[in-house]
Amino acid sequence: MLDWMAWTWPTAAFFAIIATILITFTVLAIKFPETPRVGVLRIETTRGDRLFITLLGSAFINLAWLGLSGLPQWQALILCAVYAAAVFRWV
């Protein structure tokens, strides 16, 4: 079913999870509007901004992990989860 684009199930799952997160954040924004807040970056951010910062930072964490570490990639997920928690808490 996914062979037309040479996708693997983990790749499809990754994009499905990202789509689910985006839909969830859209519903949250509609049901619970928020005012921007200022964190350690000294810029106003909303939930969506913090999600974008988290996804972008996680991509760089994973790329650095691939290039600089010989450890299994799933361990980078732990670091990304800690990073995401920090971004949503303090940014």
ABEGO torsion letter per residue (X at the ends): XAAAAGBBAAAAAAAAAAAAAAAAAAAAAAABBBBBBBBAAGBBBBAAAAAAAAAAAAAAAAAAAAAABABBAAAAAAAAAAAAAAAAAAX
